[in-house]
Amino acid sequence: MQAIRTILVVMTPSQPEELALKRAKLIAGVTQSRLHLLVCDKRGEHGKYLADTAQALKEDGYDVTTQQAWHESFHETIIQAQQAESCGLVIKQHFPENPLKRALLTPEDWKLLRYCPCPVLIAKTNRPWTEGSILVAVDVGNSSAEHKSLHASLISNAYEVAAIAKATLHVLTAHPSPMLSASDPTFQLRETIEARYREQCAQFVKEFELDDEQMHIKEGPADVLIPKMAKELDAVVTVIGTVARTGLSGALIGNTAEVVLDAVETDVLVLKPQDVMTHLETQLER
């Protein structure tokens, strides 16, 4: 967060409550980032709206630039602006889509989470972050190099969000249910699975200098547990990681980040592993 020099704020002139701008101002007030305001519209004229908004922000001491653009689709317009302005964070307000439309088409917010090569903050609520709870979801059981890198990024960014908001950080990890079909009988025992997982969690707590009270270990699917824990903690922000998905399976099956985005009543910060972000940037350069 502290290294972010420019924040892309997706503006929606038809919505009087600019949640994305509210979050951007909070973060920029700490990081001194430039705010780049973007309206995605190929028909309407929003020059006055952008100029008036920018002027008010400049009077409050913010560094602001503006843009109205359209490229093929909503998420592509955002990503093109993010690349052109070298934005380190995209902030967008979430608007629920019609259930029938969702059944037929992939929601634009999902596409943005999949293809944007930088962190994305989806603003869902008007609740103040100050002195709230920040929930970060990790998969301690996955020790691949990619996941270790992602975990470090998740915890680091969650700590920074908690510092910005003067909030309390909580970490959730979900361990699998007993695998009844496992060939090794020891893996069928709930106690064995949980003991091994708690051992990994203890190492995780030590590595990232967490208190035991901050670590929540639960059994079950992550996409069910994350919304449940967010509600229990009354979290204001949920921080999750995702790996971009493309192709037919990506179009048909939402990953955990996408499912959680719709299920939680918090703002959602979504991060990707560095190699995935690099891959996405390479694809955009072609």
HELIX and SHEET records of a PDB file:
HELIX    1   1 LEU A   19  THR A   31  1                                  13    
HELIX    2   2 GLY A   47  GLU A   59  1                                  13    
HELIX    3   3 PHE A   74  ALA A   84  1                                  11    
HELIX    4   4 PRO A   99  LEU A  104  1                                   6    
HELIX    5   5 GLU A  108  TYR A  115  1                                   8    
HELIX    6   6 ALA A  145  ALA A  165  1                                  21    
HELIX    7   7 PRO A  185  GLN A  188  5                                   4    
HELIX    8   8 ARG A  190  GLU A  207  1                                  18    
HELIX    9   9 ASP A  212  GLN A  214  5                                   3    
HELIX   10  10 ALA A  222  LEU A  233  1                                  12    
HELIX   11  11 GLY A  247  LEU A  252  1                                   6    
HELIX   12  12 THR A  256  ALA A  263  1                                   8    
HELIX   13  13 GLN A  274  GLU A  285  1                                  12    
SHEET    1   A10 VAL A  64  ALA A  69  0                                        
SHEET    2   A10 ARG A  34  CYS A  40  1                                        
SHEET    3   A10 THR A   6  MET A  11  1                                        
SHEET    4   A10 LEU A  89  GLN A  93  1                                        
SHEET    5   A10 VAL A 120  ALA A 123  1                                        
SHEET    6   A10 ASP A 267  LEU A 271 -1                                        
SHEET    7   A10 ALA A 235  GLY A 241  1                                        
SHEET    8   A10 SER A 133  VAL A 138  1                                        
SHEET    9   A10 THR A 168  HIS A 175  1                                        
SHEET   10   A10 MET A 215  GLU A 219  1                                        
END                                                                             
